[in-house]
Amino acid sequence: MSAAPVKTTVPSIKDVLVPETLLKKRKSDSKLREEKQATALEQRKARKQKRSVIFKRAEQYVKEYKALEREQVRLRRLAKSQGDFYVPDQPRVAFVIRLRGISNIPPKPRKIMQLLRLLQINNGVFLKLTNATQQMLQLITPYVAWGEPNLKTIRELIYKRGYAKINRQRIPISDNSVVESELGKYGIISVEDLVHEIYTAGPNFKVANHFLWPFQLSSPTGGFKKRKFKHYVEGGDAGDRESDINRLVRRMN
């Protein structure tokens, strides 16, 4: 009589005991994964809300700019109908470009250009016009060109050549997060907010302006005039160019 065969059973995966440390690791990994998913979802919602705020502000700025243009046209027509001349308000913001190097510059104008952060040829900065800054510009007239930038010039400069000064480093303004990280506490969360603050010389103009690294412009297309260091009204390039600064910036941008 032959012996009955012995049946051997292979334990299933469920029957294998899992170490407690591995169970804890799986549980912590699962919890961490859920937390990451929840954080990512909250961040997406926050970005969506922020984009909505940015778009609404941009629309508001466009309406504000158009209303300002219509008001100027109305005042100009009204003055013409009455036989008068329309005199626009004094500019509040200037764009200053350095034309000369360090050779043969007296100490006082050199110090003023250092204060204005005009450290190299073709450097440009925005400047809020006050009695003090206008006196400074008069002292450095032979070495710089300046004038009133329009909205298009300011926007093109910031979008095309704008760099941020963060921890003394020159950081490209690649997206709105760069602006918000430094200026968010002042209510400036996008590049359009930055443009609006500079154009309108807003209450946070000083902070926004120092956030911008001095613009490094190229030599103008076609070059400067032969009398580069004479005043603009004398056929040169230096001094107050008023609204003609916009044409010079476009040649250098």
Secondary structure by P-SEA (a helix, b strand, c coil): ccccbbbbbccccccccccaaaaaaaaaaaaaaaaaaaaaaaaaaaaaaaaaaaaaaaaaaaaaaaaaaaaaaaaaaaaaaacbbbbcccccbbbbbbccccccccaaaaaaaaaaccccccbbbbbbbcaaaaaaaaaaccccccccccaaaaaaaaaaccccccccccccccccccccccccccccccaaaaaaaaaacccaaaaaaaaccccccccccccccccccccccccccccccccaaaaaaaaac
